[in-house]
Amino acid sequence: MKQLFLHRIRLSWYFGIFFVIYLTLELLLPRQKFETGALTLFSVNSFLYGFYISPIVAAQKARIEELHRIVRSESNSIFAMVLMTKDLPKHLRNQIQDMFIKYISKTAHGSHKGGEQAYEEIISFCLDYNGESKADIDILLEKVVANQQNRTMFTMQMNNKVFSNEWIIMLMLFSITLSFILIIDTGNKFIYRVVAALLATGLTMLIVILVKLSSLTHKKAKQVWQPFDKLLVSHFYRID
């Protein structure tokens, strides 16, 4: 999947672009002196913005780390289950391995729903099987069912996202904070205009970083599916 143009630009470029924009606005927008009540609103809004965005950023980073752990655990489980098929007849072994390949491909590079269906097909096959090596298939079924706990954790993490209502609240608090910074009267000294532009840039960079984190496009996120890919490339001989 091609990355969006937003994700191709380095963060250092964003910083420079936003700083120039905000410094220009600082020099052009009319100044406004705020009374005590307005400054209190500004302080409360800034606190809420910082309080709200911090756990969201932390949660997104934690989600990626947890996905790494779960995918790695899932890969180990699949490796162990496929290893159990080594003594099965060749046609039966190949049939089971093909089902696991379909499951991995759907989960990592297809749809999450497709991965669920592929895993259910493995369970159904083991339940309905009545041919040779029935005892070995029953043992495999136990392992497949036991792995459902790990799959439950995987599903929960895949559904753990930043939802639209959170974005609306965060962008509202960000807009109010940014507006206060850009129009507040800090005097005629140019250095204060620079500091205000830097502050506005920093707040905007938090939004940009959150967008990059929530879409899982930073370097660490790209490696989430590496254990699955290694299983497919090595045909279940290696995990990494």
Secondary structure, 3 states (H helix, E strand, C coil): CCCCHHHHCCHHHHHHHHHHHHHHHHHHCCCECCCHHHHHHHHHHHHHHHHHHHHHHHHHHHHHHHHHHHHHHHHHHHHHHHHHHHHCCHHHHHHHHHHHHHHHHHHHHCCHHHHHHHHHHHHHHHHHCCCCCHHHHHHHHHHHHHCHHHHHHHHHHHCCCCCHHHHHHHHHHHHHHHHHHHHECCCCCHHHHHHHHHHHHHHHHHHHHHHHHHCCCCHHHHCCCHHHHHHHHCCCCCCC
